[in-house]
Amino acid sequence: MTTNLRLRVLGKSKLQISEIGFGLWAAGGDAWGTTDDSQVLNAIDYALEHGVNFYDTADVYGSGHSEELLGQAMQGRRDKFIVATKIGWRDFDGEGQKTAYTSLEKFIAGVESNLKRLNTDFIDLIQSHINFRDPTMEIFLEGFQRLQKDGKVKAYGVSTSDFEYLKAFNADGGCASLQIDYSILNRTAEEEILPYCQENNIGVIVRGALAMGILAGKFTAETRFAEGDFRRRWHENSDEYEIFLNDLQIVEQLRELATPERSLAHLALQFTLHHPAVTTVIPGIKDISQAEKNIAAGLLSPLSAAEMDFINKLVTPGQGRKIWPA
């Protein structure tokens, strides 16, 4: 069974990817509470059958477990998947503020470990996970380009919201993609970054479209997050709790746009796809229920001008706040 999820071309990579992708951070099981591997694998099956071809993971999600799960899911049908993964944070040198990849040889070995966990001989899109310009950036770029020539990597990009870093990373024009936090609550990328991506044929992968779940409309001032869920800080830190309460007020006003057919979560996902720079949005998925709801957003009609006007009055274009980890 296949649904009619629309495809968009990811910048200069020429990869045709589904507008709704599959985020595998939560699948690692170490940041969003406990997960069930069998449920994640079932969700991947469901998503694949319903038109999702883009799957985004990283070497640090579950210390590599997320990549291993995706590798397991791909066996016997690698051609059905467009795989994006990331490298950079494993064994990061916090004191020196640089990655562990201090030589080209170390970096190539690092990507080989991505390939091993994914159980594949090539990666469609490899991304630097480091969100600022560190001393190893040039090694990353040289490594990505060599791997591209060797056929082990089809395209490469970066995950950041730092405009100056993005421009440095794309200095030679080879950057194919940007992964960035972008949502109704965080429209800061609209100011400079998204226009730059359009001008330079850099595809945009949106993470954080649901603002870590806030825009799904299921949280209240009394919501408390479980042990092992990094969002606990939202109610344990008084400053972050005030910000959380303000976000909830915006969500309450957004409810006016929701309908029985289109939930607040659908609205949030469609908002990101409304921007012409955006290629895909990758909400996190842990089970079939979440996959089904996210895919449904991609089958609805785009937001109208009136609906965008309503949103623009709530959060001014180019404004909002960066939501950790941005």
N, C-alpha and C positions, 0 to 999 in steps of 0.2 A: 504493500500500500504506500502510495506517495501523495502528499498534498502539494498544493501549488505555492509553496513558499518562494517568494521572489529571490532572484540571485543578483548580486552586484559584483563588479570587478574591484578587487583589492589593489588600488593604486597601480603602480608600474609592475606589480608582480604578475598581472594578467590572470591571477587565480579567480575563478568565479565561485563566490561563496554565498551561502544563504544569509538573508537579512537577519534571521534569528540564529545565533550560534549557541554553543553549549559550553558554559564556563565550568571548569573542573577543579576550582580551588577547594570548594567544600568537600569534594570527593576524596580529598586527601585525608580527611577525618581528624585534623589537628587544630582547626581554627574556628570552625562553625558548629562545634558540638560533634557528637558521635554520628557516624554514618555506617551504612550497611553496604558492603561491597556488592552483594547480589542485587540490591535495589539500584545501585548506581549502574551496574551493567545492564539491568533491565531497562533503565531510563535511556541509556545510550542506544540500545536496540530500538526502543520506541521512537526516539528522535530521528534515528537514521531512516526508519520506515516512513516517517512523516515529513521528510524533506530537509532535515538539518544535515549539512555536510561539513560544517566548520566546528572544530573542537579545540578549545584553548586550555592549556595546562602549563605547568612549570616544574623545574627540577626540585623546588623546595616545598611544593604542596604535599603535605604528608611525608616529607623527606624522600620524595620520589614515588610514593605509593600511587599518587594520582596518575603519573605517567605510566606506571606499570599496569594499572587498571585499563587505561586507554589502549595500551599495547595488547592486552589480553582481548579486548573487545574487537580489535582490528584484524585479528588472525583470520586468514582466508578471504578477507574482503578489504584489503588495504586501499584498493582503488576507489572505494566509496567514501573515504575520509580525506578531508583537508586538515592537516594537523599543524597546530601552532603551539610551540612551547617556548620556554624562556630559560635564560641562564644568567647567573650573576651573584646571587645571594648566598650560595653554599660556601661555608668557611670564609665569609666576608671579614676583612680586617677592620674592625670598628675603630681601633686606635689610629690607624693610618688612613681610614676612610677610603679604602680601595678594595677591589675584589681580590680573590686568591689567584686570579689568572694574570700573573706578572710576566708571563712569557707566552709566545705563540704556541709553543709545544703544550704548555699546561692548558691553554684555552681549547686547543683542538681535542685534547684528552677529555676535557670537560664536556664538550658537545658529543664526543663518542659515548660518554656515559648516558647522555640524554637518549641517544639512538638505541643503546642497549636496553634501557628501561622501557622504551616504547616498542622494542622488538621490531624495529624497521630499519631499512638501509638508507632512508632519506627522510628529511623533515621539510614539509611544505613551506613553513614560515618559522624562522628562529628569531627570537627577540631578546635584546638586552633588557634584563629585568631591573637594572640599576636606574633609578629615577633622577640622577644628577650626574654631572660630568666628573668622573673620578679619573685618577691617573692611568687607568688601564683602558680607557675608551678606544685609543688607537689600536690596541691589541685586539679588541673585540672586532673592530671594523676590518682589520687585516684578516683576522680569522674567518669572519663571515664571508668575505670575498673569496678567500681560498676555498672554503667549503662549497661555495656556490660554483666555482669552477670545477671542483671535483664531483659535482652532482649530488653531494650529500645534503645540500640545502638549496631549495628553489629560490627563496627570497628571505630578506632579513629586515628587521625593524627595531623599534625601541618602545619601551613603556615609560612614559613620563608626562608631567604637566609643566615642565620647565622649558619655556620657549627658547631661551638661549642655548640650552643643551640640545634641544631638537635640531636647531639650525646647525650646530657644530657636528652633530651626528650625521646630518645630511649634507655636509659641506661638499662632498663630491657627487651628490645627486643619486646615490645608490640606495638610500633608505626607502623601502617600499611601503612601510606601515607605521602607524603610531597607535599605541594602546593608551587610552586615557580615561580618567574618571569624568563622566559627563552625565548630567541629569537635570531635571527641573529645578532641583535645589542647588546644583552646581553648574552654572552656565558660563563660568570664567573662560573656558576654552574658546567661546565665540568671539572674544575680543581680538585675538591675534592668531592663535594656534590653528583653529579650523580654517580660516581663510588661507593661511600659509600652506596647509596641507592640500587644499584645492589647487593652489597655484603651482605646487610642486609635484602633483600626482602621487601624493602619499595617502594610501587608504587609511581610514580611521576605524579602529576597533573600540567600541565603547564598553567599558566596565563601569560598574557602580550605577547603572541606570535606575535601579530601584533604591539607590541611596542606602545600601546595606539593609534593605527591607523596609525602610521608613515609608517609602512611596507606595508600598503594597497596601497601606491603610489598616494594618492589623495591630499596630502598637498603640498603647495608651500611656498616660503619665505613670501608670502603675506597673507597666511592663518591666519584668526583671529577667535578665538573661542567665542561662545556665553556666555552671562551671565549665571552663574550656572554651567558652564563646568570647572572642575578644571584645564584643559589644558590651560586656559587663561594665566597662569603663564609662559607658554613657550614663549609668545610674550610680556608679561609685564615685565619680569625679563631679563635684558640684558645678564647675564651669561647663563641662560637657553636658550635664543634665539640663542646664538652662538652654543650651543650644538645641538639644533634643526636643524640649518642650516647644520651642519656637518653630521647629520643623513640623511638629505635629499640628500646629495651628494652620500652617500652609496646607497640609494634607486635608484638613477638615474643609477648607475652602475649595479644594480640588474636587471634593465629592460631588459638587454640582455638575461636573462634566461626566461622571460615571453613569453607566446604564446597566440594565441586566445583562446585556450582551458584551459590554466592555467594562472591565473592572478598572480600579485605580492602577493596578499593576500593568494592565494592557495599555492604559493611557501613558504611563511613564515610559514604557518601551517604545511606543509609537512616537512619543515626543522626540526621542533621540534619532529615530530614523527619518524624522521630518527634515533634519539639517542636510543639505546636499553634500557636505563633506563626508558624512558618515557612511561606512560600508556595511557594518554589521554591529549588532549588540549581543553581548555574551552573558546573559544572566546566569547566576549559579544554579545548578540543578543537582539534586540528590536522589530524586525518585521520579517515577512515571507521572505522578500527579503534577509535579512542578514542570516537567517537560511539556505535558499537555497544555497547561495554562500559558506557558511562554510561547509555544508554537501558535496558539490561538491568536495571540497579539499580531503575529505576522500575516494572518489571513484576513484581518479587518481592514476596512478602508482607511487611508491616511487621515490625519487630523485636518479639520477644516480651518479656513482663515479665522473664523469666529472663535473657534476653540483655541487657536494659537494666540489670538488677541487676549482672551481670558487669562491664559497662562502668563503672557507677557506682563499683565497688570499685577500678577502675584509676585513674579520674580523677573526683574528687568533683564532683557537680553544682555549677555556679557557679565552679569553679576551673579550673586549667590556666594556660596562658600565651598571650599574644598573639603571633602569628607575623607577622613583618614581611612585607608591609606591611599592618598591621591597621587 
